[in-house]
């Protein structure tokens, strides 16, 4: 690398193949009669938020309220997602050890799921920023609303505190916003798992796997 670069990674549909909250919903709604309708509603809300058509805070609150999830569902989600890490991230695992001081995860997902899911990558926990659940009798009732990532522009707030030449890598509108509001120098749209076509013209670079990301970064 020609300069010291900070890599800011999204988690859902980037480091992992899926959206965490949708996997959690699969487990939490397993015995519900109307589970298909609720799951579809959660998925639709996710797509609206990631396409920039619904505010993130509104989407988060709506989806968590639909989950009806317990701590046991969180544990099942973690075990499932350990096998759903994106193929090209696993292939390039050694790269993350090389850049771990300058590698951050900034996600609207949930820290208690992210950390154990990607433990093998040895990310510094201090560099992982995400939401946290609030429980009552082991049932998820909300998220910590004092966390910037539970609010609109939360990724911007976190990224603004990461000093240096920042490259944000992700699949959603909230990732693009970090570049839009000048808290990242470049936005790489990551499409290994999902291609949100409405973002294609907003990206500085579009990557279908992490090997392409590495090649791009080394030429910055």
C-alpha positions in Angstrom: 0.0 0.0 0.0 1.3 3.4 -0.9 -0.4 5.1 2.1 -1.9 4.1 5.4 -5.5 3.3 4.7 -8.4 2.6 7.1 -10.8 -0.2 5.8 -14.3 0.2 7.2 -16.4 -2.9 6.5 -20.1 -3.5 6.6 -21.1 -6.9 8.1 -24.5 -8.0 6.7 -24.4 -9.2 3.1 -20.7 -8.2 3.0 -18.6 -10.1 5.5 -21.4 -12.6 5.8 -23.7 -13.8 2.9 -27.0 -12.8 4.6 -28.8 -10.2 6.7 -28.4 -11.2 10.3 -31.8 -9.9 11.3 -33.5 -12.1 8.7 -31.6 -15.2 9.9 -32.6 -14.4 13.5 -36.2 -14.0 12.3 -36.1 -17.5 10.7 -35.3 -19.0 14.2 -37.5 -16.7 16.3 -40.6 -17.2 14.0 -40.1 -20.9 13.5 -43.2 -21.9 15.4 -45.4 -18.9 14.4 -48.4 -19.7 12.2 -48.0 -16.4 10.3 -44.2 -16.7 10.1 -44.0 -16.4 6.3 -45.9 -13.0 6.3 -43.8 -11.6 9.2 -40.6 -12.8 7.6 -41.5 -11.2 4.3 -42.3 -7.9 6.1 -38.9 -7.9 7.8 -37.2 -8.6 4.5 -39.1 -5.9 2.7 -38.2 -3.4 5.4 -34.5 -4.4 5.1 -34.5 -3.8 1.4 -36.2 -0.4 1.7 -33.6 0.7 4.3 -30.6 -0.6 2.3 -31.9 1.1 -0.8 -32.3 4.4 1.0 -36.1 4.4 0.8 -36.7 4.1 4.5 -34.7 5.7 7.4 -32.4 3.2 9.2 -33.7 4.0 12.7 -37.3 3.4 11.6 -36.4 0.2 9.8 -34.4 -1.1 12.9 -37.2 -0.4 15.3 -39.9 -2.0 13.1 -37.9 -5.2 12.5 -36.9 -5.7 16.1 -40.5 -5.3 17.1 -41.5 -8.0 14.7 -38.8 -10.5 15.8 -40.3 -11.8 19.1 -36.8 -13.3 19.6 -35.1 -14.8 22.7 -31.5 -15.2 23.7 -31.6 -18.8 22.5 -32.5 -17.6 19.0 -29.5 -15.3 19.1 -27.2 -18.3 19.9 -28.7 -20.4 17.1 -28.1 -17.4 14.7 -24.5 -17.2 15.7 -23.9 -20.9 15.1 -25.6 -20.7 11.7 -23.8 -17.6 10.5 -20.3 -19.1 11.3 -20.9 -21.2 8.2 -22.1 -18.2 6.1 -19.0 -16.1 6.0 -18.5 -14.8 2.5 -16.3 -17.2 0.5 -13.8 -14.5 -0.6 -13.4 -13.2 2.9 -12.4 -16.6 4.2 -10.1 -17.0 1.2 -8.3 -13.8 2.1 -8.3 -14.2 5.9 -4.5 -13.6 6.1 -5.0 -10.1 4.7 -7.0 -9.1 7.7 -4.2 -10.0 10.0 -1.9 -7.8 8.0 -4.2 -4.7 8.3 -5.9 -5.4 11.6 -4.7 -2.1 13.2 -6.5 -0.3 10.4 -9.5 -2.5 9.9 -12.9 -1.6 11.3 -16.4 -3.1 11.2 -19.2 -0.5 11.4 -22.5 -2.2 11.2 -26.2 -1.6 11.9 -26.2 -5.3 13.0 -25.6 -6.6 16.5 -22.3 -6.8 18.3 -23.2 -9.9 20.4 -23.7 -11.7 17.1 -20.9 -10.2 15.1 -18.0 -10.8 17.5 -18.5 -14.6 18.0 -19.4 -15.2 14.3 -16.1 -13.9 13.0 -13.8 -14.8 15.9 -11.5 -16.7 13.6 -10.5 -13.4 11.8 -9.0 -11.9 15.0 -10.5 -8.5 14.5 -9.8 -6.1 17.4 -13.0 -5.8 19.4 -12.3 -2.1 20.0 -12.6 -1.7 16.2 -16.0 -3.4 16.0 -19.0 -1.0 16.2 -22.6 -2.3 16.1 -25.9 -2.2 17.9 -26.7 -4.1 21.1 -30.0 -5.8 22.1 -31.9 -5.0 25.3 -33.4 -8.1 27.0 -36.1 -8.7 29.5 -36.3 -12.3 30.9 -34.0 -13.3 28.0 -36.5 -11.9 25.4 -35.3 -9.2 23.1 -37.5 -6.1 23.7 -35.5 -3.4 22.0 -32.0 -2.1 21.1 -29.8 0.3 23.0 -31.1 3.6 21.5 -28.2 5.6 23.0 -25.9 3.8 20.5 -25.3 6.1 17.4 -25.8 3.0 15.2 -29.4 2.7 16.3 -30.0 6.2 14.8 -30.1 7.7 11.3 -26.6 8.6 10.1 -25.1 6.3 12.8 -22.3 5.0 10.5 -21.4 8.6 9.7 -21.0 9.4 13.4 -18.7 6.4 13.9 -16.7 6.9 10.7 -16.1 10.6 11.5 -14.1 9.5 14.5 -11.8 7.2 12.4 -9.0 9.5 11.3 -7.1 9.0 8.1 -7.8 7.9 4.5 -11.0 5.9 4.9 -12.4 3.4 2.4 -15.9 2.1 3.2 -16.9 -1.3 1.8 -20.5 -2.5 1.9 -23.6 -3.3 0.0 -26.1 -0.7 1.3 -27.2 2.9 1.1 -25.9 3.6 4.6 -22.4 2.6 3.5 -22.6 5.0 0.5 -23.8 7.8 2.9 -20.5 7.6 4.7 -18.7 8.7 1.5 -21.5 11.1 0.6 -21.0 13.0 3.9 -17.2 13.1 3.6 -16.5 10.6 6.3 -14.8 8.2 3.8 -12.6 9.0 0.8 -14.0 6.2 -1.3 -17.1 3.9 -1.3 -16.6 0.4 -2.6 -19.9 -1.3 -3.4 -19.6 -4.9 -2.5 -21.8 -7.3 -4.6 -20.5 -10.8 -3.8 -23.8 -11.5 -2.1 -26.3 -8.8 -3.3 -26.2 -6.1 -5.9 -28.4 -3.2 -5.1 -28.4 -1.7 -8.6 -29.6 1.7 -7.5 -26.2 2.2 -5.8 -24.1 1.3 -8.9 -23.7 4.8 -10.1 -22.8 6.1 -6.6 -19.9 3.8 -6.1 -16.2 4.7 -6.7 -15.6 1.0 -7.4 -17.8 -2.1 -7.6 -16.3 -5.4 -6.4 -17.7 -8.9 -6.7 -15.2 -10.4 -4.3 -12.6 -9.4 -1.7 -9.7 -10.3 -3.9 -10.8 -7.5 -6.2 -11.0 -5.2 -3.2 -7.4 -6.0 -2.2 -6.1 -5.3 -5.7 -7.9 -2.0 -5.8 -6.7 -0.9 -2.4 -3.1 -1.7 -3.3 -3.3 0.8 -6.2 -4.8 3.6 -4.2 
